[in-house]
């Protein structure tokens, strides 16, 4: 069943009687060729590409709750590709390209809006860093430009330019923007289901069955399910799930809080990042201002945050946009970030034959969704790393070929 404007009109005239569920709710089969653990954006994107690009027929996606109930529904929906290390630039620029054609590919409106990402700077060193970043990105074929204070003021007249940290200009990434996180999950789920993928909700993984160094399947709350290959794509629960297989990963879980205001008229046309503090803000299609800031600095697997980060985010919001002091906060939530030791992901086979890992995405999980799904599908189907994912091998933490974009060293809570 394809979606279209004509279909909407036809169903309106027919009393909305022709719509069918977007995906099935099947019972688990005894065995599959490939099982993907994690029914979020990455897991469902992997299943989509396994079925569409690599022709795999026997696939299941296993989710302990309902699809999108984890990090996929708990992020600030930012899409961008402005990285400076060549492997990261290539990967995320490819991901942005996949975002740009996602809606036609999935026949689903994911509300992808390339409204631009603005990073303001306040002093000479921040300006120089933005010039460096812009030049590197241009040299590698992607977009970036520097704006003066008057250009920024024209875009955001309500911004506080003369406060404690005067704004002296900004870096602009025009291809960046936002997308509706739930719609991304639903679009990939619908596409995968149409091609025969079984999406098994409320099916929690309790362990792995491993014999002679090879994975044979997974133990779940709905019984044992056999598989030739198992892919783990569970974001902030990566270390917990991999512990079940006896593998210790170089990944920590931290909470990243997000906040949204009451619905307001359009006041912030793009996505803004504050240079004087780790703070970012955009406005959703429903009018709510979506805000975020730093990680909670301690390890946790709880999907809730603490008051110091709450205070820091609101303080930065009012400093940058004083008018927001009159807005009301509607809700807040926490998502689990799988923070690696160099701030970047792992897409690789594990030491256990047939067990594969896609995790450690830190802040980059949502924006990487289509490219991560494509690369992980390539690995699961061909047993060879995708060209774009070769730098994200697990053994880089042993060999020293790290991807420390920010130069913070092995400090996950600072990445």
Secondary structure as the mmCIF struct_conf table of DSSP 4:
data_model
#
loop_
_struct_conf.conf_type_id
_struct_conf.id
_struct_conf.beg_label_comp_id
_struct_conf.beg_label_asym_id
_struct_conf.beg_label_seq_id
_struct_conf.end_label_comp_id
_struct_conf.end_label_asym_id
_struct_conf.end_label_seq_id
HELX_RH_AL_P HELX_RH_AL_P1 UNK A 5 UNK A 13
TURN_TY1_P TURN_TY1_P1 UNK A 14 UNK A 16
BEND BEND1 UNK A 18 UNK A 18
BEND BEND2 UNK A 22 UNK A 23
HELX_LH_PP_P HELX_LH_PP_P1 UNK A 26 UNK A 29
BEND BEND3 UNK A 30 UNK A 30
STRN STRN1 UNK A 31 UNK A 37
BEND BEND4 UNK A 40 UNK A 40
HELX_RH_AL_P HELX_RH_AL_P2 UNK A 41 UNK A 52
TURN_TY1_P TURN_TY1_P2 UNK A 53 UNK A 53
BEND BEND5 UNK A 54 UNK A 54
BEND BEND6 UNK A 58 UNK A 58
STRN STRN2 UNK A 59 UNK A 62
BEND BEND7 UNK A 64 UNK A 66
TURN_TY1_P TURN_TY1_P3 UNK A 67 UNK A 68
BEND BEND8 UNK A 70 UNK A 70
HELX_RH_3T_P HELX_RH_3T_P1 UNK A 71 UNK A 73
BEND BEND9 UNK A 74 UNK A 75
STRN STRN3 UNK A 78 UNK A 79
BEND BEND10 UNK A 85 UNK A 85
HELX_RH_AL_P HELX_RH_AL_P3 UNK A 86 UNK A 100
TURN_TY1_P TURN_TY1_P4 UNK A 101 UNK A 101
HELX_RH_AL_P HELX_RH_AL_P4 UNK A 102 UNK A 106
TURN_TY1_P TURN_TY1_P5 UNK A 107 UNK A 107
BEND BEND11 UNK A 108 UNK A 108
STRN STRN4 UNK A 113 UNK A 113
STRN STRN5 UNK A 117 UNK A 121
BEND BEND12 UNK A 123 UNK A 123
HELX_RH_AL_P HELX_RH_AL_P5 UNK A 124 UNK A 139
TURN_TY1_P TURN_TY1_P6 UNK A 140 UNK A 141
STRN STRN6 UNK A 145 UNK A 148
HELX_RH_AL_P HELX_RH_AL_P6 UNK A 149 UNK A 155
TURN_TY1_P TURN_TY1_P7 UNK A 157 UNK A 158
BEND BEND13 UNK A 159 UNK A 159
BEND BEND14 UNK A 161 UNK A 165
STRN STRN7 UNK A 169 UNK A 173
TURN_TY1_P TURN_TY1_P8 UNK A 174 UNK A 175
STRN STRN8 UNK A 177 UNK A 178
HELX_RH_AL_P HELX_RH_AL_P7 UNK A 181 UNK A 194
TURN_TY1_P TURN_TY1_P9 UNK A 195 UNK A 196
STRN STRN9 UNK A 198 UNK A 200
BEND BEND15 UNK A 202 UNK A 202
STRN STRN10 UNK A 205 UNK A 211
TURN_TY1_P TURN_TY1_P10 UNK A 212 UNK A 213
STRN STRN11 UNK A 214 UNK A 220
TURN_TY1_P TURN_TY1_P11 UNK A 221 UNK A 222
STRN STRN12 UNK A 223 UNK A 232
HELX_RH_3T_P HELX_RH_3T_P2 UNK A 235 UNK A 237
HELX_RH_AL_P HELX_RH_AL_P8 UNK A 238 UNK A 244
TURN_TY1_P TURN_TY1_P12 UNK A 245 UNK A 246
BEND BEND16 UNK A 250 UNK A 250
STRN STRN13 UNK A 251 UNK A 261
BEND BEND17 UNK A 266 UNK A 266
BEND BEND18 UNK A 270 UNK A 270
STRN STRN14 UNK A 271 UNK A 274
TURN_TY1_P TURN_TY1_P13 UNK A 275 UNK A 278
STRN STRN15 UNK A 279 UNK A 283
TURN_TY1_P TURN_TY1_P14 UNK A 285 UNK A 286
BEND BEND19 UNK A 287 UNK A 287
HELX_LH_PP_P HELX_LH_PP_P2 UNK A 288 UNK A 288
STRN STRN16 UNK A 289 UNK A 299
BEND BEND20 UNK A 303 UNK A 303
HELX_RH_AL_P HELX_RH_AL_P9 UNK A 307 UNK A 320
HELX_RH_3T_P HELX_RH_3T_P3 UNK A 322 UNK A 326
BEND BEND21 UNK A 327 UNK A 327
HELX_LH_PP_P HELX_LH_PP_P3 UNK A 328 UNK A 328
STRN STRN17 UNK A 329 UNK A 340
BEND BEND22 UNK A 341 UNK A 343
STRN STRN18 UNK A 346 UNK A 349
BEND BEND23 UNK A 351 UNK A 352
STRN STRN19 UNK A 353 UNK A 353
TURN_TY1_P TURN_TY1_P15 UNK A 354 UNK A 354
STRN STRN20 UNK A 355 UNK A 359
HELX_RH_3T_P HELX_RH_3T_P4 UNK A 362 UNK A 364
TURN_TY1_P TURN_TY1_P16 UNK A 365 UNK A 368
HELX_RH_AL_P HELX_RH_AL_P10 UNK A 369 UNK A 382
BEND BEND24 UNK A 383 UNK A 384
HELX_RH_3T_P HELX_RH_3T_P5 UNK A 387 UNK A 392
TURN_TY1_P TURN_TY1_P17 UNK A 394 UNK A 395
HELX_RH_AL_P HELX_RH_AL_P11 UNK A 396 UNK A 399
TURN_TY1_P TURN_TY1_P18 UNK A 405 UNK A 406
BEND BEND25 UNK A 410 UNK A 410
HELX_RH_3T_P HELX_RH_3T_P6 UNK A 412 UNK A 414
#
